Amino acid sequence: MAPSLPHLDTIPADPRLRVRMTTARAVLTTTEDAVHLAAAGSVYEFDPAAGPALRALVDGRECPLGELADAAGVSAGVSVADIAGLVCELVAGQAATITGTGR
């Protein structure tokens, strides 16, 4: 039997790291105070600044972390490390998966 990949407690803040949703039925709703993502049997609540990054993922695209951080906007104070934290939460809930790095 081949060993499985090691479990990661965090997602590295590598702007080339690529991620995608694991479900085609994710639903994103926005209020003044939060963005809610329903995916893979869970509901997640994030700061509204994460909305544009989550929209890119919900649209079914495979995106590098750097692109997601750019989508959320530097002016909103969202960094690649912030996006990595968001993605880590989604991966832990099996709502997203890391697909590799860009070349």
N, C-alpha and C positions, 0 to 999 in steps of 0.2 A: 504494500500500500504506500502510495506517495504521500509525503507530508503536505498538509494544507499551508496556505499562506499565513504568516503570523497576524494576529489580531493587533490593530493599531488603536491606541487610546486617543490619538489626535491625528489630524490631517496636517501635513506640513504646509506652511504658507508659501508654496511654490507656485508662482503665477502661471506656469506651464501645465500644471496638473489639471487633467480633464475630468469632468463629472457629468453625469446625466441622471435623470429620474429613472426609477425602476418601474414606474407605472404610467400608463397613458391616460389615466383617469384622475390625475391630480387636479384639484380645484383651488384657485387662489382668490381670496376675497380681501378687500381693503376697507378699513375704516380710518377715521382721523388718527386714532391712537395705535393701530396695529395692522399687521398683515397676517392673515390666517391662511395656512396651507393645509388642506386635507389631502393626504396621500398615504397609501399602503396601510389603511386602517387606523391612522392616527391623525390628530389635528395639532399643528404646530403654530405657535404665535411668535411673530418677530416684530422688530421695530419697523416702522414704515419705510425707513431708508433701504431696507432689504428688498422692497417690492420689485424694483426693476431687475435685480439679479434673479429673484425667484421667478419672475415672468419669463425670462429667457429659458430657464429650466423647464417650466411648465409647458412652454411652447414646444417641447420635445427635442430641443437642441442639445448636443454634447458641447459643453463650454469649458474653456480653461478658467481657472480661478481668477487670473488677471483680467480676463474679459468681463467676468461677473462683477469684480470690484469696480471696473470702469463703468459698467452699466449702472451700478448703484451710485456712483459719483464720488469723486474725491471731495467735491464741495460739501457733500453730506458727511464727510469724515469716515467713510467706509474704506478699510484697507483690505489687502489680500488676506491678512491674518484674521480679520473679522469674517470674511467670506469662508475661510477655512474652518472657522468655528461653527458657522451656520451649516456648512456641508457635513461636518463631523456629526452634528446632531441628526441630520437627515440620513446619513449612512448608518448610524447606530439604530435608527428606526426602520431600516431597510427601505427607505423611500428614495434613496439615491445610491449611486455606486461610482467609485473612481474607475475610470476607464484607461488611464495611462497618462503619458506626458506628450506634449507636442514636440516635434523634432525641428 
